Amino acid sequence: MPVDLFRPAIDRRSFLASAASLAFAPLASRDARAGAPPAKELKLVAAPARLPIVGGPYPETDVWCYSGQSPGPEIRVRQGDRVRIVVENRLPEDTTVHWHGLRVPNAMDGAPDVTQPSIQPGESFSYEFPVPDAGTYWYHPHAHSAEQVGRGLAGAFIVEEPNPLPVDRDVVWILGDWRLRRDGAISEDFNNPMEMSMSGRIGNTVTINGRVPSRFVVRSGERIRLRLVNAASARIFGLEFKDHRPFVIALDGQPIDPHSPDSGRVVLGPAMRVDLILDMTGAPGSSASVIDTFYQDLAYKLVELAYSDEPPLATRTAGAPATLPANTMPEPDLARAIRHDVTLTGGMMGGMGMGGGMGMMGHGGMWAINGVAAHGHNMKPILTLDRGKSYVFAIDNKTAWYHPIHLHGHSFRV
């Protein structure tokens, strides 16, 4: 169930297969406490649990999750609200929470040993920040993140516009990717060096909102805002909505001109979000499949859109939806922007240039940015940028693999 913080009771991003350019402005929001509205409060408890990921006849799966749910409670606030979220750690290891895509004060970012100490078992940490931008975001650990997300720690963070688009339903699908054994247990082979040097850990069980899906019941004539969140650590989704025409209205929380995706396929790299408007044009009692076709020769049906027998709703709106209002961030000043070239190297079949390939793996690294491999979170900066200036990063992916790009505390325009 969503956690509605309205009541008192409680990036751009792009994955790159080749060279691309992105521009971004200094966007970290200031935490203006003077005159700020009171924060709306929520508690998240990170702890083990047993949940029916696959469903009968398979047994329940031992997972790690937030407040007994995987995905965790859906946090839903309005643009301009302020939140205070206390995270209690009941896991057997340290953790943090990163608010993915949200422009938060740096101290609230959730990067261990960079913006905060890790939350040790039995300890708590309070995250408090304003939410300046509407959009679809999510939260997840940033300590041991590949494993902790792979065990179920993730949740949606929805920031509604002051005047949302008129729709009949606003629905969130968190797309998960699990590697399960025949007994329903999570396979323990995390951080496999061979997988980490290629496309990452791809699972064998895909879920929507923490369950293996079969049917998603819809009504003829309704208009749905479908918020897609790819919470998989490595799987890329390419969704085709058979006999339907989705309109993309936002990418990674940021409004864009509404359009139908190329070839009708909605592509989400790891951690990406896509907001769709989906008009249910089928007849009562009919059905249509949602197919994931991203990986060649490995297409499968994700879920069936099952139309109820109810009579069609009166058509609310015909044709393309209106454009969402822009968020509060400034546009990059391209006329004065400073350019930096960024080269990605490394991984299997990645060549030996710039310290890439197997030679780099032998020294404890697998991937490099401008020849520097990451070792933990706390490293010497590759670049130092001046606050208040705009920059263009020209990114050249010289590896053999797709690479998602995410800048903490910033959004960027591709």
KOLFIZA-798977 format. One record per residue (C-alpha): residue in one letter; x negated, y, z negated. Coordinates in steps of 0.02 Angstrom, whole numbers, padded with zeros to 5 digits, always signed. Last residue first. Example, Ala and Ser with C-alpha at 12.3 -4.5 7.8 and 13.67 -1.06 7.14 Angstrom:
residues 2
s-00684-00053-00357
a-00615-00225-00390
This chain:
residues 414
v-01067+00726+01157
r-01007+00845+01020
f-01069+00818+00844
s-00999+00800+00670
h-01102+00825+00514
g-01117+00766+00335
h-01202+00603+00380
l-01247+00590+00563
h-01184+00429+00646
i-01253+00346+00803
p-01197+00174+00860
h-01329+00077+00956
y-01296-00045+01099
w-01438-00166+01135
a-01584-00194+01252
t-01684-00050+01178
k-01740+00107+01269
n-01595+00211+01207
d-01637+00391+01254
i-01554+00522+01147
a-01562+00706+01193
f-01527+00794+01028
v-01465+00972+01049
y-01474+01088+00900
s-01379+01234+00826
k-01444+01350+00690
g-01365+01402+00525
r-01475+01293+00415
d-01643+01261+00494
l-01684+01081+00541
t-01827+00972+00480
l-01857+00820+00588
i-01924+00644+00556
p-01892+00668+00371
k-02005+00570+00253
m-01907+00421+00191
n-01785+00379+00052
h-01654+00260+00122
g-01752+00099+00138
h-01892+00068+00262
a-01839+00140+00430
a-01956+00122+00578
v-02041+00276+00653
g-02087+00273+00838
n-01972+00414+00889
i-01830+00320+00806
a-01880+00140+00773
w-01797-00030+00757
m-01856-00195+00685
g-01972-00150+00542
g-02066-00260+00417
h-02237-00253+00503
g-02207-00409+00606
m-02046-00336+00669
m-02143-00193+00749
g-02248-00314+00849
m-02091-00406+00902
g-02027-00260+01005
g-02053-00076+00972
g-02202+00027+00914
m-02171+00164+01041
g-02185+00040+01185
m-02181-00146+01155
g-02023-00194+01247
g-01849-00209+01176
m-01817-00391+01216
m-01783-00417+01031
g-01772-00257+00932
g-01872-00098+00951
t-01849+00075+01025
l-01735+00226+01012
t-01803+00390+01080
v-01747+00561+01018
d-01792+00718+01116
h-01760+00879+01021
r-01682+01037+01092
i-01652+01200+00999
a-01482+01280+01032
r-01475+01464+01075
a-01356+01457+01224
l-01279+01297+01156
d-01210+01380+01000
p-01125+01226+00928
e-00938+01249+00894
p-00888+01290+00717
m-00797+01168+00602
t-00620+01197+00541
n-00529+01063+00642
a-00443+01093+00808
p-00255+01071+00820
l-00197+00905+00895
t-00156+00909+01080
a+00026+00871+01123
p+00075+00696+01173
a+00079+00634+01355
g+00247+00584+01426
a+00417+00580+01343
t+00458+00630+01166
r+00585+00565+01041
t+00665+00434+01153
a+00822+00375+01065
l+00779+00215+00975
p+00809+00055+01069
p+00937-00069+01003
e+00870-00188+00870
d+00814-00361+00929
s+00639-00330+00863
y+00493-00314+00983
a+00339-00418+00943
l+00171-00338+00986
e+00061-00491+00978
v-00111-00483+00897
l-00296-00498+00934
k-00283-00611+01086
y-00454-00668+01143
a-00582-00620+01275
l-00752-00706+01266
d-00798-00716+01452
q-00884-00545+01442
y-00875-00465+01271
f-00759-00314+01264
t-00597-00400+01310
d-00498-00390+01148
i-00317-00422+01197
v-00160-00342+01123
s-00016-00449+01186
a+00161-00399+01231
s+00329-00458+01167
s+00514-00449+01211
g+00665-00456+01095
p+00718-00277+01128
a+00642-00215+01292
g+00466-00143+01302
t+00424+00042+01307
m+00348+00059+01133
d+00255+00223+01155
l+00080+00217+01081
i-00010+00375+01027
l-00186+00328+00982
d-00313+00386+00854
v-00486+00307+00874
r-00611+00276+00736
m-00789+00215+00752
a-00880+00121+00613
p-00949-00012+00733
g-00911+00030+00915
l-00731+00055+00968
v-00672+00040+01148
v-00490+00067+01200
r-00460-00014+01370
g-00333+00057+01493
s-00459+00052+01635
d-00534+00212+01564
p-00433+00273+01416
s-00269+00367+01441
h-00287+00549+01392
p-00246+00672+01255
d-00374+00814+01249
i-00481+00782+01096
p-00455+00803+00909
q-00596+00751+00791
g-00571+00612+00663
d-00693+00490+00743
l-00608+00511+00912
a-00436+00591+00924
i-00285+00593+01042
v-00311+00435+01145
f-00150+00394+01239
p-00098+00212+01249
r-00006+00148+01402
h+00084-00017+01375
d+00108-00174+01481
k-00037-00260+01392
f-00123-00156+01258
e-00307-00185+01300
l-00431-00171+01158
g-00620-00165+01180
f-00695-00199+01008
i-00879-00194+00964
r-00937-00313+00827
a-01087-00259+00722
s-01045-00208+00544
a-00857-00221+00569
a-00749-00084+00493
n-00684-00024+00662
v-00543+00094+00614
l-00392+00114+00729
r-00258+00243+00688
l-00097+00204+00782
r+00025+00349+00796
i+00182+00258+00847
r+00324+00315+00960
e+00483+00211+00950
g+00589+00166+01100
s+00595-00022+01072
r+00555-00069+00895
v+00392-00144+00836
v+00339-00298+00736
f+00154-00336+00734
r+00132-00523+00754
s-00010-00647+00725
p-00144-00562+00622
v-00287-00639+00523
r-00278-00533+00366
g-00387-00395+00293
n-00300-00247+00372
i-00313-00323+00546
t-00432-00471+00548
v-00561-00551+00661
t-00638-00718+00613
n-00799-00785+00692
g-00920-00649+00639
i-01054-00552+00731
r-01206-00507+00626
g-01314-00386+00723
s-01337-00355+00910
m-01520-00405+00918
s-01660-00383+00790
m-01539-00399+00644
e-01478-00563+00715
m-01653-00636+00717
p-01695-00565+00546
n-01539-00641+00463
n-01479-00508+00342
f-01327-00608+00283
d-01320-00798+00296
e-01198-00824+00152
s-01051-00882+00255
i-00891-00819+00176
a-00780-00960+00113
g-00628-01019+00211
d-00670-01204+00194
r-00723-01211+00377
r-00850-01074+00346
l-00812-00891+00374
r-00904-00750+00462
w-00788-00600+00449
d-00750-00457+00568
g-00628-00323+00515
l-00518-00201+00610
i-00430-00078+00496
w-00263-00042+00579
v-00176+00114+00512
v+00004+00158+00559
d+00097+00325+00570
r+00276+00285+00622
d+00415+00374+00715
v+00302+00510+00782
p+00303+00700+00784
l+00123+00762+00779
p+00070+00814+00605
n+00097+00993+00543
p-00024+01025+00399
e-00134+00889+00475
e-00154+00729+00377
v-00319+00669+00305
i-00328+00479+00305
f-00464+00383+00211
a-00458+00199+00255
g-00546+00064+00153
a-00701-00045+00149
l-00783-00175+00037
g-00738-00346+00111
r-00888-00461+00098
g-00959-00399+00263
v-00948-00221+00195
q-01056-00275+00049
e-01176-00372+00159
a-01208-00237+00289
s-01202-00100+00156
h-01333-00161+00035
a-01307+00013-00040
h-01204+00127+00073
p-01037+00057+00020
h-00878+00094+00117
y-00752+00233+00149
w-00649+00277+00301
y-00598+00422+00412
t-00449+00467+00521
g-00420+00652+00543
a-00391+00822+00463
d-00541+00925+00412
p-00582+01025+00256
v-00567+00884+00128
p-00632+00956-00035
f-00752+00856-00144
e-00768+00757-00305
y-00853+00587-00321
s-00866+00521-00498
f-00984+00376-00534
s-00957+00224-00644
e-01069+00095-00727
g-01045-00089-00770
p-01157-00148-00628
q-01269-00003-00572
i-01203+00141-00467
s-01351+00186-00357
p-01436+00351-00397
q-01369+00497-00295
t-01403+00598-00137
v-01561+00512-00078
d-01592+00364-00195
p-01428+00286-00136
a-01333+00378+00002
g-01158+00409-00067
d-01123+00578+00015
m-01060+00667-00141
a-01223+00760-00179
n-01226+00821+00002
p-01059+00909-00014
v-00931+00819+00095
r-00894+00831+00280
l-00796+00670+00303
g-00854+00551+00440
h-00883+00403+00325
w-00852+00438+00142
h-00998+00337+00073
v-00971+00239-00087
t-01115+00171-00192
t-01168-00003-00251
d-01280-00096-00373
e-01267-00284-00396
p-01156-00414-00482
l-01001-00310-00441
r-00895-00227-00574
n-00941-00051-00517
e-00818+00086-00562
v-00788+00223-00434
v-00701+00382-00495
i-00623+00482-00354
r-00591+00668-00373
v-00502+00744-00225
r-00473+00920-00157
d-00339+00955-00028
g-00371+01067+00122
q-00303+00944+00250
r-00176+00832+00167
v-00214+00669+00078
r-00200+00482+00112
i-00314+00356+00028
e-00274+00180+00088
p-00316+00064-00056
g-00459-00053-00016
p-00464-00165+00136
s-00471-00284+00052
q-00375-00258-00108
g-00404-00298-00293
s-00452-00121-00339
y-00587-00111-00205
c-00655-00274-00135
w-00785-00410-00142
v-00722-00574-00071
d-00696-00755-00120
t-00580-00825+00012
e-00411-00907-00015
p-00387-01083+00047
y-00337-01125+00225
p-00164-01199+00257
g-00115-01061+00249
g-00184-00887+00268
v-00346-00828+00349
i-00394-00688+00229
p-00292-00750+00081
l-00383-00655-00059
r-00494-00705-00206
a-00577-00561-00301
p-00748-00487-00339
a-00759-00306-00399
a-00771-00125-00342
v-00644-00027-00446
l-00577+00131-00365
k-00497+00267-00469
l-00396+00412-00400
e-00375+00595-00443
k-00308+00746-00352
a-00423+00892-00384
p-00352+01056-00448
p-00346+01193-00317
a-00507+01293-00293
g-00507+01472-00358
a-00693+01470-00388
r-00755+01294-00352
a-00818+01329-00177
d-00903+01166-00127
r-00987+01218+00034
s-00953+01112+00187
a-01095+01033+00284
l-01070+01084+00466
p-01235+01147+00534
a-01197+01138+00721
f-01210+00987+00833
a-01257+00944+01010
l-01269+00773+01089
s-01360+00712+01242
a-01360+00539+01318
a-01484+00410+01381
s-01426+00230+01390
a-01319+00105+01297
l-01259+00230+01170
f-01131+00216+01034
s-01043+00380+01006
r-00990+00473+00853
r-00904+00636+00827
d-00910+00622+00727
i-00113+00514-00447
a+00034+00526-00507
p+00044+00709-00455
r+00106+00654-00283
f+00018+00707-00124
l-00120+00584-00165
d-00023+00442-00086
v-00119+00280-00112
p-00063+00176+00036
m+00000+00000+00000
